[in-house]
């Protein structure tokens, strides 16, 4: 007899069904819905289920659907699913909720109980089913809560910790259950942890306040009695904010007086003086429904990249736009995504690089415009903490943002004392149109009276009597953080010695912690900033559930705090000084071990082509501290590789799949050179420390010099570029495994000869590439070598041979596509050259077809990289055809593609032709800007590029009217005929006689 199949229905968390322990896959969603319904409701009629699942269909169609579903389920579950007449039923099944309710009281509660029942299990097309689902989810949750309450009652004589776990679970599911709150508080007090009881009560009250409800009198009295009867007799019931009444009153007074203007609160003081606490208190008192709050902090660790201190601010703005279904224009998205990385998925356009002098104005204007629109009619509250850590770009952006803001606002700035004068001068020098007030708020230590008064809040009288009033003031010097640590120590140990320094006082609290809790704090200090429980567990190489309880206890002890961001929770030290004290206490070897552990698991989340600058900076920081210079070099070089291919190479030899995954923004020459400089510094630091990695280091150096040579050659710096390439080649020759680098070096040389129209040298180099690539079966390099050879014949004006060789190159990449290796840009590059040949021969129609084929295939495959280049050539062909409308369309689309940084690398042809289009549009200022852009890009001497550029200059000079001549004199000093002669001569050398004749007719 066959063994009976057992079904298990998972109701908690994601809805799923298991058959004999393996997940069951059903043919369609409604069949699964049918099973869940019968499992929870029991025997049901076909008519009832048809109405529930197919209520939107006609009776006939619904009956057909239910027949099909029954047929499928009987076939899949012959032993479990039963159809008897008009009734449907199930047998031999169990639910996870039933298993939970049978769980012995001594067993640990599964974490799945906190997940939403039947998560993501809905049928949008069946509103009747979804209505049943809503009631069913509540029933499931009620059953779980009922079980937990029964379970908690069993622990009457059992261990309090197990009872606390169950009560805590109930409160998590029913956050406003006052009876459970009081039971859990009583439990914590019995466990000698009244601080937990107080923290629990405060959180509960804050949750009520968020909903506009105050705790009722019965709850307040019961909670106060419990705490008063506990050992924590003097625990304060409200927030722990103390003192600073003058500062708070002054802030609130000025906030009222300048309600229609801007208030700048510059709060400065030493670490631990209470700057953040004061800001939080002021925000809580001032915030109402008419206030929009934004806050940001500098990066906790790692190198500070451009505008890094603003990333959290931008994330909050874009999230609010998304939550309110407001659209952000494409231009704004392009600018934001160029500089900020944590944007919603629908805002992932690779942003346009701007010139350094325009950049900060564009970014500042964009942010101010978005905030003005988002918060119209409201008052802003903006928190900028630790301004002393802001990079210069972030401070410059703050200036522009304030100038462009058009809403009433309260700014909170915090900094160390030594930076306060800089901030005040910085704000005084900003031109602010609003009525405004600048508050300079230094925070001194507590006075003696304030110190004694603070101690009376938390310590019993008998403890205070044992030490005179001067004791706490003398030992703490009135520093709130040190005072709080002293009070905490004395409250727990009345005879404790508090004469030690802050570091030792903080570390003395470690004596009360378990080994695991110490490890958690050590690990968190090495992270350097907020970390999730999952990340801490990964760094400590242990299951996540092992650290939940220790973390909760650390939260109750106020050693760490919880931070929420987009539904995710992180922990960080309650104060920077505690983190620094813990970090300083670590031995050198443990510190390095933890940095290595963190780097190891962070590296699994890192991809060089996916733009996450904070992760990249953090990873570099951990590698550097851990002495992992080789890994640091590998990461830096991988980033340069993609930077180079995305920004400086016309047809990168990278597969489409990788290009489509790239999210890095385009960078300009300055950005790329900074990256090369950073790598050079690491190489210098390595020195003899990487003796065991000599071969690997040689490979990395070879790769570095090959890429640096490629970069220099792409920008026309041929001598330096060839020197770097030759150095890379010599390093590669020392190792047979570096063929790929050797080929890249030869290709660098080939690009130099291509850009300088040196046909013989290009052909010779290409044949050498071909020889090595064929020998090792490197097909993509074979295809590139053939393209070089075709280009050499093209330069020699042997166009028929060039076309034949170009088609051979295309065949190589078509063959690779049959192997599922797509190199679309390299497949299309020969087509583009063939189009140029048709154009030079005078057949602009054939040329246009080639160029538009390239553009269309790029668009079909979703490749933005390359579109601007191909469309620029299509525009050139349209110019030859005399189709001005087509010319204008291609120029507009090509420019938009490139300037939104979605068009890949670009030659000067685009901007040379755009200058002509600008002239036709009577926009001479834009025409001059376009020529300047083309001048910047035309760093090499290719005749075809220079020919178009000289022609565009002739156009701009000839068709500019008198009033614009002065505008041109700074850039174009020669007459129209001079540029026209140059252009005609260059086209004649290319064999493009039709274009040369056209120029002579137009200008000579």
N, C-alpha and C positions, 0 to 999 in steps of 0.2 A: 504493500500500500504506500502511495506517495506521501511524503512528508507535507504537512499542512503549511501553506504560506502564511506568514504573519506580516501584517501591514502596521506601520507606525506613522501616525500623523503628527508632524511638528507644527504646533500652534503658536509657540513662542518664537519671536524673531521671524526670519524668512520662512514663509509657508512652503513645506515640502513633504513628500511622502517617501518612506523607505519600505522596501520589500525585502524581508529577510536580511536587514542590515545594509542593503545597498539602495542608493537613491533611485526612485522610479521615475522614468521619463514617459510622459503621456503625449499623444499625438496633437492635442490642442488644449488651450487654456480652459475652455468651458468643461471639458471632460474632467479636469482636475477640480474645478469648482463644484461639479456635480458630486464627486467623491467626498469632498470636504463637507458639503451640505448634509449628505446622508450620514456621514460619520458623526456629525454634531447634532443633527435633528432626528435621526432614526429613520424608520421605514417611511417612505414618501411616495406619493403618486406621480406618475409620469406627467399628468396635466399640471400639477403644482410646480414641478421642476421646469417644465417647458415654459410656463409663464414667468418663472424667476429668471431663467437664463436667456430666453428668446422672446421676451415680452414685446420687443420692438418689431417682431416678425408676424406675418399672418398665421392663422391657426394651422393651415396646411403645411407651411414651411417650417413652423416650430415643431410640428409632429414629426416631420422628416428629419429634422436636426436631432431630436431626442432619440429617434430610432437608430440613427447613425452612431450617436454617442454610446447607446446601450450595446450596440453590436461591437464597437471597438473595445469597450471596457470588459465585456464578457470574454473577448478573445485574449486580452492582456491579463485579466484577473479571474480566470475560470473558477478558482477555489474561493474567492472572496466576494465577488460581485454577483448579486442574485437578482433576476428579473422574474417575478412571479405575477402573471396577469398584468395589471396596471400598476403594480407596486414594485419599487426598487429598494434594495437593502444591501447591507454589508455584514460580513462576519469575520471573525479572527483578526481583530485590529485593536490597537491601543493608541492613546495620545500621550504626548510628552507631559501634559498637565496631569494626567492620571498617574504617570510615573512619579512626578514631583510630589503629589499628594501622598504617595506611598513611601516617600523617602524617610528613613529613620531620622529622628531629631538630632542625633549626633553627627550626621553627615553635613558637609559644607554645602551651602546653597549654590546652585549653578548660576553663573552670571547671566545666562539667557533669560532669566525671569525679568530682567530690567528692560529687555528689548520690547518693541511694539509687537503685540500679537498680530499674526498673519500679515507681516510687513510686506508692503508693495504688492499685496494680493487683491487686485480689484479688476472689475470688468467695466470699462468706461461705457461700453455699448449696452450695458444691462443695469439700469438704475435700480431696479427692484432687488437685484442681487447685492449691489453696493449698500443699499439701505439695510438689508439683512446683515451684511458684513459689519456695519457700524455697531449694531446692537450686540452682535456675537463677540466682537473684540472687547466690548465692555464686560460681557459675561465672563470671558476668559480671564480678564484682569481681576474681576471680583472673586473668581474661584481661587486665584493665586493669593490674593490678599487674605481671603478667609482661611486658607491653609496656613499662611504665615502667622496669623493671629492665634490659631489653634496651637501651632508649633511653639509660639512664644510663651503660651500659658503652661506648657509642659515643663519649662525651666524654673519653676517656682523654687525648687531646692537645688537646681543645677548651677553650673558655672555662669557667672554674670556675663562673661565675654561672649558666650554662645547666644545668650538672650539678647545682648546688645546687637549682635550681628543680624538677628532676625528682626528686631524692632527697627534697626536702621534700614533694612530692606523694605519694610512696610512704609516707612516714612519717605523712601525714595519713590515708591509707587503711588503713595497718597500723601503728597507734600503738605497738605493742610489739615492733617489728622492731629488735632490737639491732644487727644487722649494718648496716642502713641508717642507724641513729643514728650509729654510729662513722664511717661513710663521709661523712655530712653534716657531722659535727664536723670531720673532716679537711679537708673542702672549705672550711668557714668559716675554718679556721686558715690554709689556703693563700691565702685572699682577704684576709688581714690583719685579720680581724674575730673574734678569739678570744672577745670578749664574747658574740657570737652563739652560739658553741660552748658556752660555759658556760651561757647562758640555756637553750639547747636541752636540755642534760644535766639541769639542775635541773628543768625542766618534765617531762622523761621520768621522773625519779625520783619526783616528786610524784604523777604518774599511777600509778606502781607502788604507792606508799604508800597511795593511796586504795583500791586493791584488796587491801591488806594484804600486799603482796609487797615484799621488799627487792631492790635490784639485786644480781645475783650478783657474785662476786669477780672473774671475768674481765672483766666490763663495767666495774667500778669501776677496776681496774688499767689497762685500756686507755684509759679516759677520762682518768684522772689523768696517764698518760704523754703522751697527746696534748697536754693543756693545759700540762704541765710543759715540754714541748719547744717550746711556742709562744712568741710574743713576750709574751703575757700571763702571764709566769712566776709572778707572785705572786697570780693570781686565786684567790680563796677558793672551795672546792668546795661549801660548805654555804650556807645562807641568809645574807644580808648583815646579819643582826641582830648588833649588837655592843654590848657594855656593858650597863648597867642591871641588873646581876646582883642588886644589893640589892633593887631594886624588884620584879623578877621573883620572887625567893625569898620576899619578904614576901607578895606576892599569892598564890603557890602555898601558902604556909604557912597563911594565913588561909582560903583556899578549902577546905583540908583540915579546919581547926578548926571552920568554920561550914558543914560539908557539908549539915547539915539545916536551915540557916537562910538568912539573906540577907547577902550581902557587897556593899558599895557601894564601888567603886574610883573615886575622883574624881581624875583625872589632869589636871594643868594645866601649861601652859608656853607659851612664845612660839611663834610660827609657825616651823616647821622644826626644832623641838627633838626631835621623834620620838615624839609622843603616839600617833599611829595605829600606828606601827611597834611600839611597846610593847604596845598592845592586841592587835594581830595575833599577836605572839609569845606572849602569855599565853593567848590563845584556842587557839592551836595546841598548847600544852603541856597545857591543861586539858580540851580537848574529847575526849569519847569517845562510845561508842554510847548512853550513858544521858543525853546532854546535847542539848537542843534550842537551837539558836542563832537569834536574831533580831537585826536591826540596822536602824538608820534614820539619816537625815541630813536637815538642813533643806534647803529649796530652794536651789539654787546661785545663781539669779538671779530677778528679778521680785518683785512684792509677795507677802508671806507671808500667805496666807489662813488662815482658822481651821483649826487642827490640821494644817496643811500638813506639819509636820515628822514626823507620824506616818503619812503615806500609805504609805511603803515598808513599814513595820512591819505595817500592816493588810493590804497586798497579800500579804506573806509568810504571814500567818496564814490568810487565805482560800484561798490556793493550796494550803497543806498540808491544809486541810479537804477541798478538791476532790480532791487527789491520793489521799487516804486514804478517799474516798467517805463522808465524814462529813457529816451534814446540819447546817445552821445554821437556827435558827428564823426564821420570817417577821418577828417583832418585831425580832430582832437585825439581820437584813438591812436592814430599813427604817431603823434607826438608822445603821448603817454607811454605807449608800448615800446617806444625807443629807449626810454629811461627807467621805466618801472616794470617790475617783473611779475607781481602777484595779482594780475588782473583777472576778471572773470573770463571764462572760456570764449564768450562771444566778443571779446575785445583783444584777441590775439592776432593783431596785424603787426608785422615787423616794421617798427617805426622809422621814419625818415631821419637821416643824419642832418643836422643843421650846422651852419658855420658857427664857430665858437662865440663870435660876437653877437649872433642872433639867438643862440640856443636858450640862454637863461630867460630872455624876454618872452620867447615863444612858450616855454614851459610855464613860466609864472603867469602869463596872460591866460593860458588855457586852464590852469587850475583855478584861478580867480573867477573866470567866466563860468566854469562848472559849479563852483560853490555859490556864486551869485544867483544862478538859475535854480539850483537845488533848494536853496534855503531862503528864497524870496519871501519877504514878509516876516522873517524870523530873526532872532538874534543868535549870533555865533558864540561858541565858547571853544577856544583853541588852546591846547596844552602842548608846549614844546619843552620837553625836559632835557636837562644836561646839555645846554647849548655849548658848553666848553668842549664837547666832543664832536660838534658838527664840522663837517668838511667845508672848505671855502665855497664850493658850489652850492651846498645846501643853504648857507647863510646868504649868498647872493640871491638865491631863489626866494628866500623869506622876504627880502627887501622888495622885489618885484611883486610878490603876492600881496603884500600889505598895500602897496601903491595902487594896485588894480582892484582891490576889494571894495565893494560898494554896499556893504551891509554893516549894521551896528555889530560890534564884536568885543568880547573880552579875551585878551591874550594872557596866558600864564607862561612865563619863561622862568626856568630854574637854571642855576649855574653855581659853580664854585666862586668864592669871593674874589679870587685873582682875575676872574673874567668879567666881573660885574661892570667895571668902568667901560670895557669894550662894548658890552651890550647896550649900555645907556647911550654912549656916543653913536653907536650904530643906529639906534632908534631915533635919536635926535636929528640925524642927518637924512632921514627918510621924509620925502615930501608927502604929507598926508592931508587929503582934502577934507576929511571928516573932523568935526569937533572931537578932540581927544585929550586924554590925560595919561601921563607917564608916572607910574609909581615905582620908586626905588625902595624895596623892602628887604633890608638886611635882617637875618635871623640870628640874634645873639644866643648864647647858652641861657638856660634857665637861671633865674636869680636864686639866692638861698631860700627865700620864702616859697618860691614856686617849687623848688626841689622838695622841700619838706611837705608841702601841700600835696604834691604828686604822690609821695610815699604813703601819705595817710589814706589815699584812695584804695591802696592795694595791700597794705600791711596791717596786721593787728597791733593794737596799742602795746601789748606786752613785748612785741619784737622791737617796736620803736623805742620803748623805755630802756631797753638794754644797750642801745647805741644812742649817743647824743645827737642833737639836730645837725651838728656840723659834719657828722660822719659821711652821710650820703652826698652832701654837696662837695666836700673836700675830695672824696674819691672819684666822683663822676665829673667834677668841674662843670656841672650843669648841662652836659651833653645828653640830650634825651635818649639816644640809643644806648649809651653806656649806663645811664640811670635805669632804663628799663631792664637791662640785663642784670644789674645789681639787685633790683627789686625782685625779679624772677628768681634769682639765686637764693636770696634771703627768705623769700616766701616758702620755698621748698625745703631749705636747710637753714634754720634760724641762726646757727653758729657759723655759717659760711664766711670765709675770708674774702672780702671784696677789694682788697688793696692792690690786686694784680691788674695788669693792663687789660684793655678791651679784648685783645686776641685771646689771652688766657681765660678771661672770664667767659667768653663765648665758648671756647673749647671745653671749659669745665662742664658744660651741659652735655657733652658727649658721654660723660661717665654714666648718665642715666639711660643711654640708648643701647639698643641691641647692635650686634656686629653688622647685621644687614642694614640697619638704619644708618650706621656710620658709613658703610660702603655707598649707600644711596646718596648721602650728602657729599661725600668725596667725589663721586661721579658727577653730580650736578655742578659742583664747583669747577670741574674741568670743562664741562660744556660751556661755561662762561655766560650763559643766558638761559631763558626759559627752555624747558625740555618736556616732552610728553612722557608719560609713564612707559609707553612702548619703547621709546628711544633709550630711556634709562635702563630698562630691562635688557634691551639688545646689547647695550654697551657692557653690562654686567654678565652677559651670556646666561640669562635665566628666564624662565617663563614669566610673562607679564603679571599673571595673577599672584605670583609670589610677593610682589612689592606693593600691592594695593593697600593692604592693612598697615604695613610700616609707613607708607606715605600718608595715610589718613591720620596716623598718630602724630607724625611730624607736623602736619597741618594744624592739629589741635594744640601742639606745643608752640605754635607761631614761629617755628624756625623756617618754614617755607610758606608760600602763598599760592593760591590757585588762580590761573589766568585763563579766561575763555576767549576764543577767537573762532568765529564762524562755526560754532557748534563743537569745536575741538577744545580739549582742556590740556593746559600745560602747568608745570610747577616751576617756581623760581624761589630764590631765597627772599625772605621777607625784607632784607636790606642788603645792599651791596657790601657793607662792611662784614657781614656774616659770611658771605661768599668768599671774600678775600681772606678772611681769617682761616676758613676751612682750607682754602687752596694753599695758603702759606704753611699750613700744618703738615701737608703731605710730604713724604720723603721724595727725593728726586726720582728714584726708580719707579715709585708708584705713580707719580705724576706722568712720567713718560709712558708707562704701561696704559694708563687710562686714556691719554691722548691717542695712542695707537689704536686702542679698542674702539674709541669713538670714530676715528678716521676710517677704520675698517668697515663699520656698518654704514657710515655716511656715504662711503664710496660706492656702495651697492645702489644708492639712490641717485647717483650722479651720472649724467651723460653729457659729454662735452658739447654736443650740438643742440642740447635743450637749455635755454637761457634761464638759469637760476643763479644770479650773481651772489646772493647771500649764501647759498649752499657752497658755491665755488670758493668764496672768500673764507667761509668757516672751515672747509676742508683744507685749504692752503694753510690756515692758521694752525690746525692740529698737526698737519704734516711737518710744519716748520718747528713747532715746539717739541715734537717727538723725534726730531732729527731725521725724518724720512725725506731727505732731499731728493733722492732719486724718484720717489713717487710724486713729489711736488713738481719735479721737472716734467715727468710724463704727463701730468695733468695740464700744466701750462702749455706744453707743446701741442697737446691734443686741441686745446682751445685755439691756439694760433693757427693750426691746420684748418679748422673750419672758418676762422676769421679770414684767412688768406683766400680760401676757395670761394667764400660767399661774397667777398668785397673786392678782390683784386685780380681775379682770374676770370676771363670771359667765358670759357667753357670748362668748368671744373670737372675733373675725371672722377666723379662720384656718382654712385647709383641713385636713381630717382627716389627709391624708398627712403634713403637717408636724407636727401634734399627736402623731401616732403615733410620729414619729421623735424627739420631744423626750425628752431624758434629764436635763434640769436638775432638781435637787431643788427643792422648794418653799422659798421664803425668806420671812421675816417682815418686818414693817414696818422694823425696824432695818436688816436687810440691804439692802432696796430703797433706803432713804434714804442709806445709805453709797454705793451705786452712783450715785445722783443727785449726791451731793456730789463724788465723784471726777470726774464729767463737768464739773461747775462749775469745778473746779480746772484742768482742761485748757483750758476756754474762756478762763479768766483768763490762763493762760500763753500762749495763742495770740496775744492782743493784735494787734499790727500785723504779726506774722511771717507771717500767712496772707493778705497783701494780694492775692496772685494767686488766692486761692480765695474771694473775697468772696461770690460767689453760692452756692457750695457751703457756705460757713460759715453763710450766712443760712438755707439749707435745714436744716442740722444744728441750728441754734438753734431754728428753728421746730418741728422734730421733737421736740427736747428739751422745750420748753415745753408742747407738746401732750401729751406723755406725762406730764410732771410734773403738769399740770392734771388729767389723767385720774386719776392716782394720788391726788391730794388729794381730788378729788370722790368717788372710790370710798370714801374713809374719812370723808366728811362734813365736810371742811374746805372749805366752799363758797366763801368769800370769796377765800382764797388760790388755790383751784383755778380759779375764773373769771378772776382776774387773770392767772395763768399762761396760761390758754387764750386770753384776749384778746390777750396779747403774741404768742403763736404765730400767731394769726389775722392780726394786723397784718403780721407778717413774711411770712406766706404770700401775702397780697394783693399783695406787691411782685413776685411771680413767678408767671406763668401756669402754670408746671410744678408748682406745689405744691397742686394740687386735692385730692390724697389727704389732705394735712395739714389743709387747710381743712375737709374733710368730717369729719375726726377731731375738730377743734375744735367743730364744730356738734354732733357726737355727745356730746362731753364735756358741753356745755350741756344736751343732751337728758337725759343721765343724772342731772344735778342735778335737773331738773324732775321726772323719774320718781321719784327717791328722796324728793322732798319733796311728792309728790302734787299738783303744779301742772299741772293738765290743759291749761288754755289755752296757757300758755307752751310746754308740751311739744308740743302739736299744731302750734303756729306754727313751732317749731324743726324739727320732723319734716318739715313741708311744704317748708321751705327746703332741707333735706337732699335731699328727694325731687326738687325742682326741679333742683338741681345734678347729682345722680346720674343722672337721666334724660337730661339734656343731654349728659353724657359717657359714657353707657352703662355706668355702674358698678352692675351688677345686685345685688351683695351689699349695697351701701349702700342700694339701693332697698328690698330686703327688710327691712333694719334700720329704715329710716324708716317703713315700713308697720307694723312691730311697735310703734314708738313711738306712732304714731297710734292703733293698737288699744288700747294701754295708756292713752292719754289718754281714750278713750271709756270704758274700764273704770273709770277713776278717777271719771268723771262718772256712772257707773252706767247707761250706755247699753249694756247687755251684748250685745244682739242685733247692734248695729252693730260693737261691738268684736270679736265672734266672726267676723263677715263680713270685717273688715279683717285679722284674724289669719290667716284662711284664705288671703287674698291673699298675705300674707307667706310662708306655707308654700309656695304655688305658685311663687313666685320661686326659692326654694331647691331645689324639686323640678325646676324647669327647669334650674337650674345643674347638678344631678346628671346630667341627660341629656347635658350637655356634659362629663361626667367631672370636675366641680368639686364636691366634697363639703364642705358646711358643716353637718354633722349637728346640732351644738349649736344653731345659729341656725335650722335647720329645726324643731327640737323646742321651742325657747323659746316660740313662739306656742301650741303644744299645751299647754305647762305653764300659760300664762295662761288658756287656755280651761278647763283643769281647775280652776283657781282660781275662775273664774266659775261653773262647775257647782256647786262647793262652796259658794260664797256664796249661790247660789240654793237650796241645800238638797239637791241631788242628789249625795250623796257617792259613790254607785256609779258614776255617769258620770265623776265627777272621778277616782276611783281608776283607771278604765280609761285615761284620758288619761295620768296620771302613770306607770302601769305600762308603757304603750306607750313612753313616753320612756325609761324605764330599760332595757326590753328591747332597743330599737334601739341604745342606747349599748353594751350588753353584746355584741350581735351584731356590731357594728363594731369592737369592741376598744377603745372610747373610755372610759377610766376617768374622764376629766374630765367633770363634769356629773352623774355617777351619784348622788353624795351629795345634790345639790340636788333631783333628781327623786324620789329615795327618801324624802327628808324630807317632801315634799309628799304622797307616797303614804301615809306614816305618818299625816299629819294627816287624810287622807280616811278611813283605817282607824279613827281616833279617832272621827270623826263617825258611822261605821257601828257603833260599839260592838264592833269586832272587836279585842279586846285582844291576841290572839296575833299577828295580822297587824301590828298597830301595833308590838309589841315586835320582830318580825322585821325590819321595815323600818328601825326606829331602830338596831338592832344592826348591820345591814349598811351602812347609810348612815354611821354613825359610824366603823365599821372602814374603810370606803372612804376617808373624809376623813382620818382620823388616820394612815393608812398613806400619806397624801399621794398617793392615786391617785384622788381624787374631785373634783379641780378646786376652784375657788373655792366658797365656801359662804355662805349667808345665816344670820342668827341663828336662823331657824326651826328648824334641825336641833338646836341645843343647847337651845333653849327646850323643844322636845318631848322631848329626851333627859332633861331635868330631871324631867318627868312620869314617864317610864319608870323613872328612878332611884328616885323616890318609891314607885312600885308595887313595885319590887324591894327596898324597905326600906333603901336606901342613901342616907341623907340627905347624907352628906359628898360623895358623887359628885353629888348633885342640886345642891348649892350650887356645886360646881366648874362644873357645866354652865351654871348661871345666870350665873356670872362670865364664862364663855366667850361666852355670848350677849350679855352686856352689852358686851363688848369689840367684838363684831361689829356691834352695833346702833348704828352711829355716825350713821346717817341716820334721818329721822323717818317712814319709810313706815308707814302705818296698819296694813297687813296684817301687817308684821313685829312691830309693837308690840302688836297685838292678841293674837297667839300668846304673846308674851313675858309680857304681863300675866296671861294665863290660867295660864301655867306657874307664875308666882309664887303665884297663888292656890292652886294644887294643892299646891305645896311647903309653904306655911304651914299649910294645912288638915290635910294628912295626915301631918305630922310629929308624933311623940309628944313628951311633955313633956321627956324627957331630951335631945332634940335642939334644943329651943327656943333654948338659949344659943348653939348653933352658928349659928342663923339670925339672931340679933339683930344681928350685925355686918354682915349683908348685906340682910336684909329686916326693916325696922323697923315696917312698917304691918300692920294686921290683914288677914286673908284677904279680908274684904268690900271693903276698899279696892281691892285688885288686881282682884277679880272685877267690881266696878262699872266700873273703867277698861276692862277687856277687853270687857265687854258693850257699853259705849258705842261703842267703836271698831268692833266687829263690826256694830252697828246702822248706823253711818256708812257701812260698806262694803255694806250691804244684806244681810249674812249673818245674817238673823233667826233661822234655825234654830240656829246656833252661839250666838247671844246668849241665846236661850231656854234652851239646854242649860246655859250658865254660870249663869244665874239659878236654875235648878232645883238645880244642884250646890252653889252657894255662898251664895245670897242667900235 
